[in-house]
Amino acid sequence: MASVSAARRVVVKIGSALLVDRHSGALRAEWLHALAEDIRWLKGLGADVVLVSSGSIALGRGILGLPDTPLALEQSQAAAAVGQIRLARAYEEALTPHGIITAQVLVTLEDSANRRRYLNSRATLSQLLTLGVVPIVNENDTVATDEIRFGDNDRLAAQIAVTVGADQLVLLSDVDGFYSANPAEDPSAQRFDVIDTITPEIEEMAGDAGSGLSKGGMKTKLMAARTATAAGCAMAISEGSVLRPLRALQDGANATWFTAQTDPQAARKRWIAAMKPRGAVTLDAGAVAALSRGKSLLPAGVTDVSGPFERGDTIALLDPTGHQVGLGLSRYTSAEAQRIKGHQSAEIEALLGYPGRAALIHRDDMAL
């Protein structure tokens, strides 16, 4: 069974019902400050932490005095617009005393479907984590429609875990794991400690109902588990209403762990290796040698570009004899790559007229 303290990079999903008092619509400040203690503890162990937080609509509903009934789409979006500001401020106020810098990142599931937007999200989150920041990721409910619908917050958390290469995803929920039936309705329901494979029988056990504030049901949590574990990320469903829920999970609190099927880096390499290339770049011998040592591909090592391809497309990496040595996701279009090939990274802005990324293909975005 996985241990939170052993995580290298952990994504924590926080449901609305944990952050917002069901009756008053107010933020549960004591709970949030206790969670901040957990985040400080994990970072002290050397882990990167990303929070995927629901709650903007629930907070905005309370601030605007909207009724505790299903909201129309435009009411949900208005509530999100108000609640996002309050939510970001609350996280900043909770984490700043621990010397932790926060950042708000607004995304939608669509951002992971579009390859260029996916690369942008990945690069931004990677840089924030490198700088020691704790990103607070929210669904961009103000402008999105699909993400307001049932359960997308769980799936978004899984997508973020894949995007950042996390090895653990913890869904803090209002239930303490995955059960054979709804424990509120069936007293004989049994909780699973570990699930190694999501079988059809497991899927049949999942219910649809979520809590009053949270829209996620157990089926969406299984969908999240399938996404995360296939990408090498173990996932836990744990009851999160207790103070310091991550430390409680470490100390043996009830939970269900879904076993990772591989490790994050290997899963990503397989994903890239299975793609069909849209173009190719030819490398000099020095660049080929650098790639074999785990380096990124810089424009200086490129001698030829064939396409066309767009930013985010998969391209073949060819050695000086034309032999394919790998595949990678390009950070530039073929036209841009033609202009910067053979040049130092410091020259990119002068050549293109705008700042660019130092690498043509980052080492994390290639499979050799």
Sequence and secondary structure as in RCSB ss.txt:
>XXXX:A:sequence
MASVSAARRVVVKIGSALLVDRHSGALRAEWLHALAEDIRWLKGLGADVVLVSSGSIALGRGILGLPDTPLALEQ
SQAAAAVGQIRLARAYEEALTPHGIITAQVLVTLEDSANRRRYLNSRATLSQLLTLGVVPIVNENDTVATDEIRF
GDNDRLAAQIAVTVGADQLVLLSDVDGFYSANPAEDPSAQRFDVIDTITPEIEEMAGDAGSGLSKGGMKTKLMAA
RTATAAGCAMAISEGSVLRPLRALQDGANATWFTAQTDPQAARKRWIAAMKPRGAVTLDAGAVAALSRGKSLLPA
GVTDVSGPFERGDTIALLDPTGHQVGLGLSRYTSAEAQRIKGHQSAEIEALLGYPGRAALIHRDDMAL
>XXXX:A:secstr
   GGG SEEEEEE HHHHB TTT  B HHHHHHHHHHHHHHHHTT EEEEEE  HHHHHHHHHT  SS   HHH
HHHHHHHHHHHHHHHHHHHHGGGT  EEEEEE THHHHSHHHHHHHHHHHHHHHHTT EEEEEE TTT SGGGST
THHHHHHHHHHHHHT SEEEEEESSSSEESS TTT TT  EESEESS  HHHHHH      SS    HHHHHHHH
HHHHHTT EEEEEE  SSSHHHHHHTT SEEEE  SS HHHHHHHHHHTS  SEEEEE HHHHHHHHTT  B GG
GEEEEE    TT EEEEE TTS EEEEEE SS HHHHHHHTTS GGGHHHHHSS   S SB GGGEE 
